[in-house]
Structure formats: C-alpha cells, structure tokens
Amino acid sequence: MLKRTNETKVMRDVIHGYIHVSLQIIWDLIDTKEFQRLRRIHQLGGDFQVYHTAEHSRFSHSLGVYEIVRRMVHEIRDIREYLSEDEKVYVMIAGLLHDVGHYPFSHAFESICPIPHEEFSSRIILGDSEIHEVLVKADPNLPEIISSIISYNHPNDLLNQIISGQLDADRMDYLLRDAYFTGTSYGAFDLERILRTIRVKDGKLLVKESGIHSVEDYIMARYHMYWQVYYHPVCRSYEMILTKIFERLRYLYQQGPQRLQKIEMFLPFLSGEPSIEDHFYLDESAALYGIGLLTKDEDEIVSDLAKRLLNRRLFEYETIYDESQIQEVIKKLENHGYDLDYYCIIDTTSQSPYKPYGEKRGHVIWVLGEDNNIAELSCKSVIVQSLVKGDIKKDRKIFFPKMD
C-alpha cells in the first residue's frame, strides 16, 4: 500500500497549483474507470445556467480534496504525529474517493434514486469495481476501512473529521474551487493560514486562537456562497425542473415501465435497483441524451419540462411576502391549464453558516486557547457568536412558468 511511484506525479490545478501524487495506489485509483467517470459529472448542479464558466467537474474537486488532505497529514505536525503511516494513506484515499458515487446534476438527481450518493460511493468501493480491485490488491481490508471513513464511522474519529466536518478538506476545496469557476470572490478565504493554525488534541481537530480570524472568513465565505451561488434562484429553477422531470418519470414508470424503454439509462434508477454498472454509464452526457429523447415524448408534461430544461426556458419566481401571492399565481396557472403538481413550486431555503450540533464527527469547530484549554468557536469569536445566536436567514419563493 505504501509503494511509491518512480517519481512524484504532478497535475496542474488552478486552486492548488499542483496536485502531488507519490503513492502508486493513489495513481492507480485515479486511473480507474469509476474515478475517470467523474470528469463527466459537473461539480455544481444548475449554477452554470447563471455562471457560465462553472463547468468544472467532480473529478477536479476530488483531486483537490485529496491534495488538501495530503498536505494536512504531511505538513501539519500534530496530524502527522497523531496518525500512523497507514492511516495517512487511508484518509488520502478517502478524500480522493469521497464523491465517486455522485449522480449527474449534483444533488438534484437524488429525487429519482433513493440511494444517497455517499452510500453509492461505499457500494462502488466495496463492490465489483476497478476501484475495489485496486484497494484489495493493496490490502484485503482496505475497502472496508475507506468505506468507514466516507461513512464517518471509522474508530479513529480524526480521519472522519478531516473528510467531513465543519472544517474539512471537502468544504475547503469546493468553496475555493466554486468561487474561482463562478468568477465570484464570495468563497475566498486564507487556506494557508488555516492549515498553519490547525492542531490536534485528544483526537479533536482544533484551530489555534490566533487563527480565528481566518476561520471567521471561511465561515462567512460559506454563508455568501450559499446565498449568492448555490441558492441563486435561477439555479434553483433549473434544479426544480430537473426534479419535476424525474417526478413525472417516476409517475409514468408506475403506469407502465414498457413505455419508457427508450430512456433505458434511467430505468434502473426508477426501479430503485441500480447496479454499479448502471451507475457508471449514467453520466451527464447520457442523462442529457435521455432528456433530449423526452422532448418528443407523447406525455405533454414530461415533454414540455424537458424542452424547458434543454432550451433554458426556466420557471419565473417571486419572493413570497404574503400568502395571497400564492393564490394569485395558482389562479393564473389554472386559467392557463397548467398541472399544479408540476408547474407550481413553493421553495423555502435556509442556511446557517455555522451551527454547532454535537461534539462528534467534526460538527463543532474547536479553538485551542493560549492557556491550552479548548473552547467551542462561538465562545471565542464575537462574529460567530452573533451568527449562532441570531435568526437563521430564510427565503421563500414561488416558481412557475412565465405566463403572458
């Protein structure tokens, strides 16, 4: 497992400069067909409908997460000394593979498949896949170990925290990467300073008190990215139409699967029993081809929704200030003959940039004080304290087709 490559492999990266690979197992995993599939999955869902350069993939993000983990286990002294050499490799592999089970269109596709993408990542790692073969060749126990980290169940909780927590490699990469590719500055924060101030005590990932300001910037970056990018109403409109297409497909499938044979790429997911092979062949190109076929379907609803998605005739939206607005929109939709189940969507979004919710799994950011005592972040930061104690920002909108 610790076999090294002949020389350190490097891949240029817009966020990290270079991705460094010196272990053969990492290089072999990158070369598997399941990992290469991530080149064909966008990192963001509908955001490219607003930010036209947001075309980056889960592949580049996964490499970025790996690179941050690699730096954490080798450059941060406390982590380097706390983990064994094998555990360092485990968590680097987990960082690389954490998104390998992702579906097309980010999280929108999960409305059609009841299996969360995290669970599918574990299925790929544990099942009949090239990734599994690479892992087993190195160590027969390795698939179970990597799966446990991705599922946040490894007995060494520090490994879980590095991959998924309030201050994890996944979030640090996607904020910087998504900000870069959307052309925004909302997600910018000082990654180098955060890495320099990370410490470990009693198995907990901590940040030195002198690094609080950088963590505050990181938390605010998350806040602004959610409201300005991830929750952008045009992005939400795109994802809602996707969701409604899949809802209609599920309805049509229940009426008779035979009429949907032309979109065979979706059938295993509609049945709820997709295999690893089914998952592999459903990338975004295949999904968009299937949606293209739906534009000619005899079902008027699914045909119309598919055309809207492909031609960017997205739903209009209004912020709801009064319940009477909803009734007005409903009345107009009914007058135009629209099916309210598919053409009237009330969406409520809320987001708290930092909310401590339990001591396990990195759900709290801990601060190591100058007196060597540990405190939860909001006890040390006035800014974070105001966020925790303040009202959670909510937004309520109604989405509907444009009507003349």
TIVEXDO-74623 format. One line per field, with one value per residue (C-alpha): x, y, z; residue number from 0. Coordinates in pm, whole numbers. Layout:
<nodes>
c1: [X,...]
c2: [Y,...]
c3: [Z,...]
num: [NUM,...]
</nodes>
This chain:
<nodes>
c1: [0,291,465,580,571,902,880,627,349,208,-109,-161,-454,-598,-657,-362,-100,-19,-177,107,92,380,193,121,-217,-339,-219,-388,-716,-717,-681,-985,-1289,-1516,-1294,-1249,-1631,-1620,-1480,-1829,-2013,-2039,-1937,-2232,-2592,-2769,-2516,-2373,-2710,-2611,-2232,-2140,-1784,-1898,-1822,-1575,-1614,-1631,-1302,-1109,-1281,-1196,-831,-841,-980,-709,-442,-566,-577,-226,-100,-282,-133,220,252,53,279,6,-179,145,241,-108,-173,14,163,-120,-386,-239,-287,-639,-757,-589,-771,-1098,-1051,-992,-1292,-1547,-1758,-1712,-2079,-2216,-2503,-2546,-2662,-2515,-2786,-3092,-3081,-3129,-3501,-3513,-3285,-3347,-2981,-2776,-2457,-2247,-2395,-2329,-1968,-1943,-2112,-1851,-1566,-1699,-1846,-1749,-1546,-1198,-1162,-1234,-974,-704,-783,-797,-471,-304,-484,-793,-929,-882,-1231,-1399,-1162,-1213,-1589,-1597,-1419,-1652,-1948,-1799,-1775,-1404,-1295,-1026,-1257,-984,-997,-1371,-1325,-1066,-1309,-1638,-1681,-1717,-1355,-1287,-1089,-1408,-1558,-1226,-1173,-1525,-1556,-1233,-1296,-1660,-1574,-1299,-1510,-1816,-1597,-1701,-1497,-1752,-1578,-1231,-1057,-700,-646,-274,-337,-598,-364,-86,-304,-470,-383,-492,-575,-750,-835,-1009,-924,-863,-755,-524,-678,-452,-624,-977,-992,-914,-1184,-1431,-1354,-1403,-1744,-1856,-1735,-1970,-2256,-2213,-2153,-2478,-2689,-2512,-2427,-2575,-2918,-2933,-3299,-3214,-3001,-3287,-3529,-3311,-3284,-3658,-3741,-3497,-3668,-4011,-3892,-3781,-4104,-4303,-4083,-4148,-4524,-4502,-4287,-4553,-4813,-4609,-4229,-4251,-4338,-4006,-3777,-3627,-3471,-3315,-3038,-3294,-3486,-3261,-3286,-3662,-3688,-3472,-3224,-2932,-2611,-2259,-2251,-2579,-2430,-2111,-2294,-2522,-2306,-2440,-2399,-2620,-2871,-2896,-2937,-3225,-3382,-3343,-3543,-3812,-3872,-4051,-4243,-4619,-4666,-4712,-4586,-4256,-4202,-4259,-4037,-3757,-3775,-3768,-3457,-3262,-3362,-3329,-3694,-3684,-3956,-4016,-4009,-4137,-4035,-4339,-4428,-4797,-4997,-5232,-4948,-4964,-5336,-5293,-5027,-5235,-5537,-5333,-5181,-5524,-5656,-5368,-5435,-5114,-5094,-5012,-4822,-4554,-4580,-4627,-4340,-4306,-3946,-3815,-3441,-3245,-2881,-2673,-2304,-2202,-2417,-2253,-2469,-2293,-1936,-1887,-1787,-1637,-1970,-1802,-1501,-1280,-1035,-712,-657,-323,-387,-405,-777,-1032,-1345,-1613,-1561,-1862,-1727,-1414,-1548,-1796,-1875,-1950,-2144,-2375,-2429,-2511,-2748,-2905,-3201,-3134,-3180,-3472,-3602,-3940,-4017,-4281,-4168,-4394,-4387,-4387,-4743,-4844]
c2: [0,234,158,482,589,613,989,1229,1280,1630,1766,2137,2279,2631,2625,2437,2495,2127,1803,1582,1202,991,674,413,324,684,693,360,475,793,574,355,391,479,771,883,894,1199,1400,1367,1494,1868,1977,2217,2147,2430,2703,2701,2841,3162,3148,3025,2929,2695,2391,2225,1860,1630,1491,1814,1870,1518,1570,1900,1736,1471,1742,1927,1600,1513,1847,1811,1470,1568,1939,1978,1841,1739,1538,1391,1268,1156,930,618,592,359,597,880,671,570,928,1042,764,858,1221,1110,875,1057,1168,868,771,1109,1121,1368,1723,1737,1663,1712,1355,1211,1277,987,747,665,574,873,933,869,521,459,562,285,38,112,80,-248,-398,-523,-230,-140,74,-230,-434,-172,-146,-522,-575,-342,-476,-703,-491,-161,-131,-163,88,350,298,353,690,807,695,885,563,497,432,699,997,1230,1058,1122,1487,1550,1428,1560,1817,2188,2241,1965,1923,1878,2215,2397,2281,2329,2682,2796,2599,2701,3067,3055,2893,3108,3417,3535,3632,3519,3188,3329,3260,3210,2835,2863,3037,2783,2493,2662,2702,2357,2144,1813,1746,1441,1323,1651,1876,2224,2565,2788,3101,3307,3150,3255,3542,3309,3068,3358,3442,3075,3066,3388,3254,2959,3192,3412,3123,2960,3270,3415,3092,2766,2914,3151,3141,3072,2775,2661,2694,2468,2208,2222,2148,1857,1732,1762,1573,1288,1303,1273,986,804,850,726,432,329,344,103,70,-53,292,429,175,446,609,289,483,597,270,105,419,442,80,158,-120,32,-168,-30,-74,118,398,403,451,724,1033,1375,1315,1006,1186,1484,1249,1083,1419,1510,1200,1308,1628,1407,1200,1170,1281,1657,1736,1549,1668,2032,2012,1850,2127,2391,2237,2198,2538,2730,2833,2815,2899,3253,3322,3564,3611,3535,3819,3741,3419,3593,3591,3212,3212,3468,3256,2940,3109,3221,2874,2711,2956,2858,2488,2401,2098,2247,1934,2014,2384,2545,2503,2672,2660,2752,2774,2846,2825,2876,2927,2764,2579,2355,2044,1784,1702,1407,1391,1739,1913,2168,2386,2378,2654,2589,2885,3031,2874,2532,2498,2406,2608,2593,2859,3077,3119,3279,3475,3760,3734,3362,3405,3655,3408,3122,3325,3527,3432,3185,3353,3208,3273,3165,3179,3050,2919,2894,2916,3256,3350,3619]
c3: [0,71,-259,-414,-776,-964,-928,-782,-1034,-1062,-1222,-1267,-1073,-1072,-695,-552,-820,-841,-727,-598,-620,-488,-390,-656,-509,-547,-907,-980,-824,-1033,-1342,-1265,-1487,-1192,-1093,-1454,-1481,-1251,-1542,-1690,-1380,-1311,-963,-944,-1038,-1219,-1144,-1496,-1605,-1426,-1403,-1747,-1654,-1376,-1589,-1351,-1263,-963,-1093,-1033,-698,-580,-672,-483,-170,-193,-221,87,283,161,287,617,701,596,672,994,1265,1510,1244,1110,1456,1559,1258,1162,814,711,848,643,331,438,473,149,-37,133,28,-330,-343,-126,-428,-657,-615,-724,-970,-1258,-1185,-835,-576,-799,-931,-581,-622,-868,-681,-314,-258,-134,-329,-18,7,-360,-307,-49,-285,-551,-303,-159,-475,-818,-947,-1064,-752,-534,-724,-669,-298,-236,-420,-170,139,157,444,266,105,446,601,328,332,708,673,395,610,909,1114,1142,1503,1471,1456,1338,998,980,1078,805,536,673,946,1000,898,648,326,120,211,191,-167,-302,-164,-329,-649,-690,-625,-888,-1157,-1094,-1120,-774,-469,-211,-140,-86,244,363,325,403,734,839,762,959,1268,1277,1580,1732,2095,2240,1888,1801,1510,1653,1536,1734,1879,1654,1353,1449,1201,912,1029,1053,688,596,766,601,267,312,401,96,-144,-40,-90,-393,-580,-450,-371,-668,-778,-1145,-1036,-815,-1109,-1324,-1049,-980,-1342,-1327,-1014,-1174,-1483,-1261,-1060,-1382,-1498,-1174,-1227,-1587,-1479,-1229,-1507,-1716,-1744,-2103,-2240,-2109,-2278,-2499,-2191,-2062,-1883,-1622,-1577,-1312,-1100,-1141,-1027,-725,-803,-994,-1019,-1011,-1389,-1427,-1220,-1426,-1755,-1624,-1659,-1755,-2127,-2105,-1883,-2117,-2414,-2229,-2153,-2520,-2613,-2368,-2567,-2822,-2568,-2607,-2246,-2275,-1926,-1942,-2299,-2204,-1896,-2097,-2358,-2087,-1936,-2260,-2403,-2076,-2063,-1687,-1437,-1322,-950,-690,-330,-113,119,151,118,-124,-381,-390,-462,-738,-910,-868,-1025,-1328,-1369,-1357,-1614,-1843,-1788,-1603,-1374,-1033,-927,-1182,-1255,-915,-670,-334,-220,123,175,487,578,886,808,1135,1380,1640,1670,1879,1962,1727,1362,1346,1391,1613,1544,1849,1943,2131,2357,2463,2804,2630,2710,2444,2369,2101,1835,1916,2272,2129,1833,1866,1494,1509,1834,1664,1379,1615,1834,1554,1340,1062,726,530,183,44,-325,-562,-901,-1206,-1588,-1747,-1846,-2093]
num: [0,1,2,3,4,5,6,7,8,9,10,11,12,13,14,15,16,17,18,19,20,21,22,23,24,25,26,27,28,29,30,31,32,33,34,35,36,37,38,39,40,41,42,43,44,45,46,47,48,49,50,51,52,53,54,55,56,57,58,59,60,61,62,63,64,65,66,67,68,69,70,71,72,73,74,75,76,77,78,79,80,81,82,83,84,85,86,87,88,89,90,91,92,93,94,95,96,97,98,99,100,101,102,103,104,105,106,107,108,109,110,111,112,113,114,115,116,117,118,119,120,121,122,123,124,125,126,127,128,129,130,131,132,133,134,135,136,137,138,139,140,141,142,143,144,145,146,147,148,149,150,151,152,153,154,155,156,157,158,159,160,161,162,163,164,165,166,167,168,169,170,171,172,173,174,175,176,177,178,179,180,181,182,183,184,185,186,187,188,189,190,191,192,193,194,195,196,197,198,199,200,201,202,203,204,205,206,207,208,209,210,211,212,213,214,215,216,217,218,219,220,221,222,223,224,225,226,227,228,229,230,231,232,233,234,235,236,237,238,239,240,241,242,243,244,245,246,247,248,249,250,251,252,253,254,255,256,257,258,259,260,261,262,263,264,265,266,267,268,269,270,271,272,273,274,275,276,277,278,279,280,281,282,283,284,285,286,287,288,289,290,291,292,293,294,295,296,297,298,299,300,301,302,303,304,305,306,307,308,309,310,311,312,313,314,315,316,317,318,319,320,321,322,323,324,325,326,327,328,329,330,331,332,333,334,335,336,337,338,339,340,341,342,343,344,345,346,347,348,349,350,351,352,353,354,355,356,357,358,359,360,361,362,363,364,365,366,367,368,369,370,371,372,373,374,375,376,377,378,379,380,381,382,383,384,385,386,387,388,389,390,391,392,393,394,395,396,397,398,399,400,401,402,403]
</nodes>
